[in-house]
Amino acid sequence: MYLISTREMLRKAQREGYAVPAFNIHNLETIQVVADTAARMGSPVILAGTPGTFNYAGVDYLVAICREAARTTQRPLALHLDHHDDPADIAHKVCAGVRSVMIDASHAPFEQNIAQVAAVVQFCHGYDASVEAELGRLGGQEDDLTVSEKESFFTDPLSVAGFISRTGIDSLAVAIGSAHGLYDGEPQLDFARLVQIRSHTDTPLVLHGASGLPDLMVKRAIASGICKVNVATELKMAFADAVKTYFSHHPEANDPRHYIQPGKDAMRKVVEEKILMCGSADKL
């Protein structure tokens, strides 16, 4: 098996009314948990890595581990560049075998955003790699990316069709009130805006910042047109909390094969819950 783009994966989800979960991975253990759980549940899945993750683990290591996960599970997998903003870095990783890219130029003015995204699309499509871009900007923090509430802004539905046609992207990340990291108060999504966005395009739509959103809210977003849901913080917290608990009961522990296992078990529960939430089980 091999690493694939998300193009057909998301189009199928859109046709059949579910979403593909995208889990942020960081190491061997998270890749194993996500890939094995998705295979067992018959769910398509996206393994997403931020620039910080690739810097930590190494591009060649991550690509090799994900390829092995695809071979072991006998399922094609998508390894996705999450929130990448350096075209040269994106090109390097695509040449290394990655076939799914998010170019995040949402911090730039509209025309500059279009120009940067269009250039990345032209390069990536030459390698049959799919491209996601963001219109609007989510607040919160994910790894090294921090966007204040003042800097965040919602997606303008009237700009969507032009943005997509001028860039040629395969999927669009929308800003409708979700945020990276955990929510300080009760999260609120602008579903009316999402419906408007959906009415202006048939391009697959992506929801970032799903950690901490109630299942019913995410399911409503999927019913309104979202077909990719990003999960990061909940996976990290489950792992960290379980490992901390293990050490609190076994302060003498020093074998990672022992103390990491509870973290993997905790992550597995999160992956199972999110696959069920997205309605992607048995959709391979």
C-alpha atoms as a printed R data frame, in Angstrom:
    type eleno elety resid chain resno       x      y       z
1   ATOM     1    CA   MET     A     1   0.000  0.000   0.000
2   ATOM     2    CA   TYR     A     2   1.005  3.635  -0.364
3   ATOM     3    CA   LEU     A     3   0.400  7.271   0.589
4   ATOM     4    CA   ILE     A     4  -2.376  9.006  -1.318
5   ATOM     5    CA   SER     A     5  -3.869 12.447  -1.794
6   ATOM     6    CA   THR     A     6  -7.136 13.367  -0.098
7   ATOM     7    CA   ARG     A     7  -8.863 14.363  -3.342
8   ATOM     8    CA   GLU     A     8 -11.051 11.293  -3.947
9   ATOM     9    CA   MET     A     9 -11.292 10.531  -0.236
10  ATOM    10    CA   LEU     A    10 -13.018 13.862   0.452
11  ATOM    11    CA   ARG     A    11 -15.174 13.785  -2.668
12  ATOM    12    CA   LYS     A    12 -16.545 10.386  -1.617
13  ATOM    13    CA   ALA     A    13 -17.232 11.710   1.879
14  ATOM    14    CA   GLN     A    14 -19.055 14.686   0.396
15  ATOM    15    CA   ARG     A    15 -21.202 12.483  -1.858
16  ATOM    16    CA   GLU     A    16 -22.131 10.132   0.985
17  ATOM    17    CA   GLY     A    17 -22.656 12.691   3.754
18  ATOM    18    CA   TYR     A    18 -19.905 11.918   6.256
19  ATOM    19    CA   ALA     A    19 -16.525 13.457   7.128
20  ATOM    20    CA   VAL     A    20 -12.997 12.060   7.090
21  ATOM    21    CA   PRO     A    21 -11.227 12.591  10.430
22  ATOM    22    CA   ALA     A    22  -7.744 14.101  10.252
23  ATOM    23    CA   PHE     A    23  -5.652 13.350  13.326
24  ATOM    24    CA   ASN     A    24  -2.468 15.238  14.123
25  ATOM    25    CA   ILE     A    25   0.300 12.690  14.622
26  ATOM    26    CA   HIS     A    26   3.691 13.211  16.261
27  ATOM    27    CA   ASN     A    27   5.544  9.912  16.489
28  ATOM    28    CA   LEU     A    28   5.442  6.171  15.895
29  ATOM    29    CA   GLU     A    29   2.865  5.589  18.609
30  ATOM    30    CA   THR     A    30   0.277  8.080  17.363
31  ATOM    31    CA   ILE     A    31   0.642  6.804  13.800
32  ATOM    32    CA   GLN     A    32   0.180  3.207  14.947
33  ATOM    33    CA   VAL     A    33  -2.900  4.044  17.003
34  ATOM    34    CA   VAL     A    34  -4.612  6.127  14.311
35  ATOM    35    CA   ALA     A    35  -3.811  3.802  11.397
36  ATOM    36    CA   ASP     A    36  -4.641  0.567  13.250
37  ATOM    37    CA   THR     A    37  -7.900  1.902  14.734
38  ATOM    38    CA   ALA     A    38  -9.065  3.319  11.410
39  ATOM    39    CA   ALA     A    39  -8.291  0.028   9.655
40  ATOM    40    CA   ARG     A    40 -10.164 -1.980  12.293
41  ATOM    41    CA   MET     A    41 -13.210  0.307  11.978
42  ATOM    42    CA   GLY     A    42 -13.039  0.458   8.182
43  ATOM    43    CA   SER     A    43 -12.620  4.236   8.182
44  ATOM    44    CA   PRO     A    44 -10.663  6.429   5.800
45  ATOM    45    CA   VAL     A    45  -8.227  8.575   7.759
46  ATOM    46    CA   ILE     A    46  -5.773 11.431   7.333
47  ATOM    47    CA   LEU     A    47  -2.499 11.580   9.269
48  ATOM    48    CA   ALA     A    48  -1.695 15.267   9.683
49  ATOM    49    CA   GLY     A    49   1.612 16.788  10.714
50  ATOM    50    CA   THR     A    50   2.417 20.417  11.447
51  ATOM    51    CA   PRO     A    51   5.824 21.897  10.555
52  ATOM    52    CA   GLY     A    52   6.785 21.377  14.193
53  ATOM    53    CA   THR     A    53   5.962 17.679  13.977
54  ATOM    54    CA   PHE     A    54   8.038 17.199  10.839
55  ATOM    55    CA   ASN     A    55  10.930 19.111  12.418
56  ATOM    56    CA   TYR     A    56  10.700 16.929  15.520
57  ATOM    57    CA   ALA     A    57  10.393 13.524  13.851
58  ATOM    58    CA   GLY     A    58  12.138 14.130  10.518
59  ATOM    59    CA   VAL     A    59  10.515 14.111   7.084
60  ATOM    60    CA   ASP     A    60  11.998 10.818   5.898
61  ATOM    61    CA   TYR     A    61  11.184  9.072   9.185
62  ATOM    62    CA   LEU     A    62   7.535 10.199   9.103
63  ATOM    63    CA   VAL     A    63   7.062  9.283   5.447
64  ATOM    64    CA   ALA     A    64   8.641  5.865   6.000
65  ATOM    65    CA   ILE     A    65   6.573  5.125   9.124
66  ATOM    66    CA   CYS     A    66   3.336  6.181   7.418
67  ATOM    67    CA   ARG     A    67   4.142  4.074   4.364
68  ATOM    68    CA   GLU     A    68   4.774  1.107   6.631
69  ATOM    69    CA   ALA     A    69   1.485  1.776   8.425
70  ATOM    70    CA   ALA     A    70  -0.304  1.681   5.068
71  ATOM    71    CA   ARG     A    71   1.449 -1.574   4.173
72  ATOM    72    CA   THR     A    72   0.761 -3.178   7.545
73  ATOM    73    CA   THR     A    73  -2.930 -2.232   7.613
74  ATOM    74    CA   GLN     A    74  -3.384 -2.913   3.895
75  ATOM    75    CA   ARG     A    75  -5.062  0.473   3.571
76  ATOM    76    CA   PRO     A    76  -3.893  3.498   1.604
77  ATOM    77    CA   LEU     A    77  -3.262  6.433   3.957
78  ATOM    78    CA   ALA     A    78  -3.037 10.172   3.459
79  ATOM    79    CA   LEU     A    79  -0.080 11.918   5.118
80  ATOM    80    CA   HIS     A    80  -1.040 15.572   5.207
81  ATOM    81    CA   LEU     A    81   0.964 18.773   5.703
82  ATOM    82    CA   ASP     A    82  -1.075 20.742   8.238
83  ATOM    83    CA   HIS     A    83  -0.686 24.547   8.369
84  ATOM    84    CA   HIS     A    84   2.443 24.781   6.229
85  ATOM    85    CA   ASP     A    85   3.282 28.225   4.900
86  ATOM    86    CA   ASP     A    86   6.717 27.884   3.245
87  ATOM    87    CA   PRO     A    87   6.429 26.882  -0.458
88  ATOM    88    CA   ALA     A    88  10.024 25.593  -0.558
89  ATOM    89    CA   ASP     A    89   9.403 23.410   2.498
90  ATOM    90    CA   ILE     A    90   6.184 22.107   0.973
91  ATOM    91    CA   ALA     A    91   7.987 21.253  -2.272
92  ATOM    92    CA   HIS     A    92  10.684 19.356  -0.355
93  ATOM    93    CA   LYS     A    93   8.104 17.253   1.501
94  ATOM    94    CA   VAL     A    94   6.052 16.543  -1.610
95  ATOM    95    CA   CYS     A    95   9.210 15.345  -3.351
96  ATOM    96    CA   ALA     A    96   9.825 13.114  -0.307
97  ATOM    97    CA   GLY     A    97   6.478 11.369  -0.833
98  ATOM    98    CA   VAL     A    98   3.764 13.459   0.851
99  ATOM    99    CA   ARG     A    99   0.636 13.710  -1.310
100 ATOM   100    CA   SER     A   100  -1.655 15.991   0.691
101 ATOM   101    CA   VAL     A   101  -0.867 19.624   1.495
102 ATOM   102    CA   MET     A   102  -2.394 22.532   3.363
103 ATOM   103    CA   ILE     A   103  -0.848 25.827   2.332
104 ATOM   104    CA   ASP     A   104  -1.797 28.369   4.968
105 ATOM   105    CA   ALA     A   105  -1.507 31.888   3.578
106 ATOM   106    CA   SER     A   106  -4.555 33.074   5.540
107 ATOM   107    CA   HIS     A   107  -2.420 35.677   7.323
108 ATOM   108    CA   ALA     A   108  -1.767 37.449   4.002
109 ATOM   109    CA   PRO     A   109  -4.044 39.944   2.217
110 ATOM   110    CA   PHE     A   110  -6.627 38.357  -0.086
111 ATOM   111    CA   GLU     A   111  -4.762 38.786  -3.375
112 ATOM   112    CA   GLN     A   112  -1.482 37.654  -1.856
113 ATOM   113    CA   ASN     A   113  -3.220 34.638  -0.342
114 ATOM   114    CA   ILE     A   114  -4.502 33.710  -3.809
115 ATOM   115    CA   ALA     A   115  -1.099 34.155  -5.449
116 ATOM   116    CA   GLN     A   116   0.735 32.022  -2.865
117 ATOM   117    CA   VAL     A   117  -1.868 29.280  -2.906
118 ATOM   118    CA   ALA     A   118  -2.098 29.160  -6.705
119 ATOM   119    CA   ALA     A   119   1.673 28.717  -7.014
120 ATOM   120    CA   VAL     A   120   1.643 25.823  -4.531
121 ATOM   121    CA   VAL     A   121  -1.319 24.212  -6.310
122 ATOM   122    CA   GLN     A   122   0.487 24.354  -9.641
123 ATOM   123    CA   PHE     A   123   3.516 22.573  -8.170
124 ATOM   124    CA   CYS     A   124   1.601 20.002  -6.099
125 ATOM   125    CA   HIS     A   125  -0.792 18.981  -8.854
126 ATOM   126    CA   GLY     A   126   2.236 18.035 -10.919
127 ATOM   127    CA   TYR     A   127   2.866 15.332  -8.295
128 ATOM   128    CA   ASP     A   128  -0.817 14.386  -7.962
129 ATOM   129    CA   ALA     A   129  -0.826 15.927  -4.480
130 ATOM   130    CA   SER     A   130  -4.061 17.516  -3.264
131 ATOM   131    CA   VAL     A   131  -4.072 21.033  -1.820
132 ATOM   132    CA   GLU     A   132  -6.146 22.576   0.956
133 ATOM   133    CA   ALA     A   133  -6.128 26.301   1.708
134 ATOM   134    CA   GLU     A   134  -7.770 28.512   4.307
135 ATOM   135    CA   LEU     A   135 -10.010 31.508   3.647
136 ATOM   136    CA   GLY     A   136 -10.647 33.428   6.836
137 ATOM   137    CA   ARG     A   137  -8.487 32.753   9.877
138 ATOM   138    CA   LEU     A   138  -8.990 30.631  12.988
139 ATOM   139    CA   GLY     A   139  -7.882 31.881  16.377
140 ATOM   140    CA   GLY     A   140  -6.108 29.837  19.042
141 ATOM   141    CA   GLN     A   141  -2.837 27.941  19.166
142 ATOM   142    CA   GLU     A   142  -1.592 24.807  17.409
143 ATOM   143    CA   ASP     A   143   2.080 23.958  17.929
144 ATOM   144    CA   ASP     A   144   4.043 27.060  16.874
145 ATOM   145    CA   LEU     A   145   1.011 28.724  15.232
146 ATOM   146    CA   THR     A   146  -0.707 31.283  17.470
147 ATOM   147    CA   VAL     A   147  -3.520 33.538  16.231
148 ATOM   148    CA   SER     A   148  -5.073 36.013  18.645
149 ATOM   149    CA   GLU     A   149  -8.809 36.715  18.711
150 ATOM   150    CA   LYS     A   150  -8.063 40.144  17.244
151 ATOM   151    CA   GLU     A   151  -6.227 38.570  14.285
152 ATOM   152    CA   SER     A   152  -8.897 35.959  13.534
153 ATOM   153    CA   PHE     A   153 -11.744 36.557  11.081
154 ATOM   154    CA   PHE     A   154 -14.560 34.556   9.516
155 ATOM   155    CA   THR     A   155 -14.748 33.306   5.936
156 ATOM   156    CA   ASP     A   156 -16.637 35.635   3.582
157 ATOM   157    CA   PRO     A   157 -19.100 33.450   1.614
158 ATOM   158    CA   LEU     A   158 -19.083 35.891  -1.299
159 ATOM   159    CA   SER     A   159 -15.309 35.460  -1.735
160 ATOM   160    CA   VAL     A   160 -15.351 31.678  -1.795
161 ATOM   161    CA   ALA     A   161 -16.137 30.939  -5.446
162 ATOM   162    CA   GLY     A   162 -13.546 33.388  -6.766
163 ATOM   163    CA   PHE     A   163 -10.886 32.164  -4.347
164 ATOM   164    CA   ILE     A   164 -11.391 28.547  -5.374
165 ATOM   165    CA   SER     A   165 -11.534 29.197  -9.112
166 ATOM   166    CA   ARG     A   166  -8.415 31.380  -9.072
167 ATOM   167    CA   THR     A   167  -6.344 28.990  -6.934
168 ATOM   168    CA   GLY     A   168  -7.511 25.576  -8.141
169 ATOM   169    CA   ILE     A   169  -7.528 24.105  -4.609
170 ATOM   170    CA   ASP     A   170  -9.030 20.696  -3.848
171 ATOM   171    CA   SER     A   171 -10.507 21.581  -0.445
172 ATOM   172    CA   LEU     A   172 -11.211 24.723   1.559
173 ATOM   173    CA   ALA     A   173 -10.739 25.233   5.303
174 ATOM   174    CA   VAL     A   174 -13.421 27.623   6.553
175 ATOM   175    CA   ALA     A   175 -13.469 29.899   9.589
176 ATOM   176    CA   ILE     A   176 -16.942 29.761  11.143
177 ATOM   177    CA   GLY     A   177 -16.148 30.097  14.850
178 ATOM   178    CA   SER     A   178 -14.024 27.066  15.689
179 ATOM   179    CA   ALA     A   179 -10.552 27.556  17.162
180 ATOM   180    CA   HIS     A   180  -7.301 25.677  17.607
181 ATOM   181    CA   GLY     A   181  -6.649 24.296  21.073
182 ATOM   182    CA   LEU     A   182  -9.245 24.210  23.826
183 ATOM   183    CA   TYR     A   183 -12.147 26.630  24.136
184 ATOM   184    CA   ASP     A   184 -12.267 29.169  26.975
185 ATOM   185    CA   GLY     A   185 -16.070 29.294  26.965
186 ATOM   186    CA   GLU     A   186 -18.987 27.693  25.155
187 ATOM   187    CA   PRO     A   187 -18.025 27.258  21.480
188 ATOM   188    CA   GLN     A   188 -20.340 28.763  18.901
189 ATOM   189    CA   LEU     A   189 -20.307 27.907  15.201
190 ATOM   190    CA   ASP     A   190 -21.900 30.155  12.576
191 ATOM   191    CA   PHE     A   191 -23.971 27.522  10.793
192 ATOM   192    CA   ALA     A   192 -25.802 30.090   8.683
193 ATOM   193    CA   ARG     A   193 -22.437 31.217   7.306
194 ATOM   194    CA   LEU     A   194 -21.462 27.589   6.611
195 ATOM   195    CA   VAL     A   195 -24.683 27.035   4.655
196 ATOM   196    CA   GLN     A   196 -23.968 30.183   2.643
197 ATOM   197    CA   ILE     A   197 -20.418 29.018   1.908
198 ATOM   198    CA   ARG     A   198 -21.717 25.605   0.801
199 ATOM   199    CA   SER     A   199 -24.194 27.296  -1.567
200 ATOM   200    CA   HIS     A   200 -21.313 29.020  -3.378
201 ATOM   201    CA   THR     A   201 -19.175 25.939  -4.057
202 ATOM   202    CA   ASP     A   202 -19.165 22.162  -4.351
203 ATOM   203    CA   THR     A   203 -15.490 21.978  -3.281
204 ATOM   204    CA   PRO     A   204 -15.004 19.852  -0.129
205 ATOM   205    CA   LEU     A   205 -15.040 21.961   3.042
206 ATOM   206    CA   VAL     A   206 -12.799 21.464   6.085
207 ATOM   207    CA   LEU     A   207 -13.404 22.204   9.773
208 ATOM   208    CA   HIS     A   208 -10.284 22.948  11.813
209 ATOM   209    CA   GLY     A   209 -10.314 23.153  15.604
210 ATOM   210    CA   ALA     A   210 -12.736 20.314  16.335
211 ATOM   211    CA   SER     A   211 -11.123 19.380  19.684
212 ATOM   212    CA   GLY     A   212 -13.563 20.351  22.405
213 ATOM   213    CA   LEU     A   213 -16.561 20.818  20.114
214 ATOM   214    CA   PRO     A   214 -19.663 18.842  21.164
215 ATOM   215    CA   ASP     A   215 -20.395 15.864  18.914
216 ATOM   216    CA   LEU     A   216 -23.813 17.226  17.976
217 ATOM   217    CA   MET     A   217 -22.238 20.476  16.811
218 ATOM   218    CA   VAL     A   218 -19.707 18.657  14.626
219 ATOM   219    CA   LYS     A   219 -22.422 16.392  13.205
220 ATOM   220    CA   ARG     A   220 -24.478 19.447  12.311
221 ATOM   221    CA   ALA     A   221 -21.459 20.945  10.559
222 ATOM   222    CA   ILE     A   222 -21.028 17.707   8.592
223 ATOM   223    CA   ALA     A   223 -24.707 17.766   7.631
224 ATOM   224    CA   SER     A   224 -24.163 21.351   6.437
225 ATOM   225    CA   GLY     A   225 -21.266 20.452   4.132
226 ATOM   226    CA   ILE     A   226 -18.100 19.777   6.137
227 ATOM   227    CA   CYS     A   227 -16.331 16.610   4.930
228 ATOM   228    CA   LYS     A   228 -12.969 16.775   6.762
229 ATOM   229    CA   VAL     A   229 -12.670 17.310  10.519
230 ATOM   230    CA   ASN     A   230  -9.327 18.082  12.184
231 ATOM   231    CA   VAL     A   231  -8.527 16.723  15.656
232 ATOM   232    CA   ALA     A   232  -5.273 17.501  17.465
233 ATOM   233    CA   THR     A   233  -5.462 18.720  21.067
234 ATOM   234    CA   GLU     A   234  -7.769 15.976  22.386
235 ATOM   235    CA   LEU     A   235  -5.377 13.296  21.146
236 ATOM   236    CA   LYS     A   236  -2.382 14.923  22.853
237 ATOM   237    CA   MET     A   237  -4.246 15.461  26.107
238 ATOM   238    CA   ALA     A   238  -5.481 11.877  26.274
239 ATOM   239    CA   PHE     A   239  -1.958 10.561  25.769
240 ATOM   240    CA   ALA     A   240  -0.356 12.933  28.268
241 ATOM   241    CA   ASP     A   241  -2.977 12.408  30.980
242 ATOM   242    CA   ALA     A   242  -2.745  8.616  30.746
243 ATOM   243    CA   VAL     A   243   1.055  8.614  30.933
244 ATOM   244    CA   LYS     A   244   1.001 11.022  33.904
245 ATOM   245    CA   THR     A   245  -1.480  8.760  35.683
246 ATOM   246    CA   TYR     A   246   0.735  5.735  35.036
247 ATOM   247    CA   PHE     A   247   3.744  7.498  36.567
248 ATOM   248    CA   SER     A   248   1.699  8.581  39.571
249 ATOM   249    CA   HIS     A   249   1.014  4.902  40.288
250 ATOM   250    CA   HIS     A   250   4.433  3.653  39.154
251 ATOM   251    CA   PRO     A   251   6.972  6.362  40.042
252 ATOM   252    CA   GLU     A   252   9.808  3.877  39.605
253 ATOM   253    CA   ALA     A   253   8.885  3.164  35.951
254 ATOM   254    CA   ASN     A   254  11.623  3.690  33.360
255 ATOM   255    CA   ASP     A   255  10.664  1.450  30.415
256 ATOM   256    CA   PRO     A   256   8.847  3.377  27.658
257 ATOM   257    CA   ARG     A   257   7.359  0.126  26.389
258 ATOM   258    CA   HIS     A   258   5.386  0.034  29.625
259 ATOM   259    CA   TYR     A   259   4.516  3.658  30.377
260 ATOM   260    CA   ILE     A   260   3.627  4.596  26.788
261 ATOM   261    CA   GLN     A   261   1.057  1.817  26.427
262 ATOM   262    CA   PRO     A   262  -1.598  3.532  28.613
263 ATOM   263    CA   GLY     A   263  -1.143  6.637  26.458
264 ATOM   264    CA   LYS     A   264  -1.766  4.599  23.318
265 ATOM   265    CA   ASP     A   265  -4.869  3.041  24.864
266 ATOM   266    CA   ALA     A   266  -6.220  6.479  25.752
267 ATOM   267    CA   MET     A   267  -5.578  7.816  22.254
268 ATOM   268    CA   ARG     A   268  -7.302  4.795  20.749
269 ATOM   269    CA   LYS     A   269 -10.517  5.690  22.582
270 ATOM   270    CA   VAL     A   270 -10.372  9.228  21.193
271 ATOM   271    CA   VAL     A   271  -9.814  7.965  17.641
272 ATOM   272    CA   GLU     A   272 -12.734  5.554  17.959
273 ATOM   273    CA   GLU     A   273 -15.018  8.315  19.256
274 ATOM   274    CA   LYS     A   274 -14.075 10.739  16.495
275 ATOM   275    CA   ILE     A   275 -14.551  8.150  13.742
276 ATOM   276    CA   LEU     A   276 -18.039  7.457  15.076
277 ATOM   277    CA   MET     A   277 -18.714 11.190  15.352
278 ATOM   278    CA   CYS     A   278 -17.669 11.738  11.728
279 ATOM   279    CA   GLY     A   279 -19.764  8.810  10.503
280 ATOM   280    CA   SER     A   280 -16.775  7.425   8.595
281 ATOM   281    CA   ALA     A   281 -16.772  3.860   9.972
282 ATOM   282    CA   ASP     A   282 -17.160  1.179   7.282
283 ATOM   283    CA   LYS     A   283 -16.723  3.764   4.512
284 ATOM   284    CA   LEU     A   284 -13.580  2.331   2.934
